[in-house]
């Protein structure tokens, strides 16, 4: 059973930065596209960024130019560098990947942007 663990959330002021990390417990983690999702209270979960195994990436429009997703396959890790954070970025951030119809999720890490 694959496991994902996220780290790096916290409380930050508007305009600040955080770097989230997601580590996979299985060797095949590096073979798949990995996503970062977020969910704010009372809102639906949304896809923030994705990175394919070759490094190709996609972003939610509202985070383009502020967030950068990257991966280190040797460390079985995916990162989300978040700059110029806004209060509306406040949410529980989770990483995800899927193999066929099986989905793997981490427990999430809370990001709160507030002065």
N, C-alpha and C positions, 0 to 999 in steps of 0.2 A: 504494500500500500504506500503510494507516494505521499509525502508530507511536504508542505510548504510553510515556511516561517517568515514573517515580516518583522522588520525592526526599523526604528528611526523616527517614529512619530513623536509628536509633542505639541507644546504650546509655543506659538511664535507670533510676533507682532506683524501687522500688515507691512508688506514690503520685504519681509525676511525670507530666509531660505531654510529648507530641510532636504535631507537626502534619505530616501527610503531604500531599504534593502529587502530582497526576497531570496531566500535560499531553499533549494530543493534537496530532498533527501535521496534522490535516485540518480543514477548515472545517465539515464536517458533524458533527463531534464533539458540538457543542452540541445536536444534534437527537435524541440517543439517551440512554436510561438508561445510567448508568455505575455500575459496582459496584466495591467494594473486597472482595477475598478475602484470606484468610490461610491459610498452611499451616505447621504446626509439624512438626518431625522425627518421622517415624513415624506421623503422623496424616493424615487426609484433609483436603483443602482445604475450607474453609467460607466461606460468604458472610457478610461482616461487616455491610455496609451497601450500600444502593442509593439512587440519586437519579435521578428522572425529569427530563425536560427542563423541566417546569414547577416543579421544586423539591420535589415530593413525595418523601418518603424512608421507608425501612424499615430496621430494624436487627435484628441477631442479639440474642436476649433477653439474653445475658450481657454485652452492651456498652451496652444501653439506659441512658440517663441519664449515661453516661460519655463516649461517643463522639458526635461530631456530623459529619455529612457535609454538604458544601455545594459549590456550583459557581459559577464565574464564566464564563459562556459567551463573553463578550468576550475573555477570556484563554485560552479553550479549556482550562480547568483545573477539576479537581475536587479537593476537599480532604477530609481526614479529621482532625479535631481529636480527639485522644485524651487524656483526663484520667483521673486516679485509676488509673493503669496498675497492673496486677497481673502477677506472674510468668507466669501462665497466658495472658497476652496475647502472650508471646514467640512470634514467627513471622516468616515471610517474607510481607510484604504486597504484593499485586499489584492493579493496577486492570485493569478489563475492560469492554468493551462489544461488542455483537454487532449485525450487520446481516444479518437473515435467518439463514442457517446459517453465516455467517462470523464467527468470534470473533477479537477482537483483545486481546492481553495485553501488559502491560509486562514488564520484566525482574525487577521486584520490588525492594523495599527491606526490609532486615532491621531488625526491632524486637526488642530484647532488654531485658527488664525484670528487673533483678537488683541485689541489694545487694552 
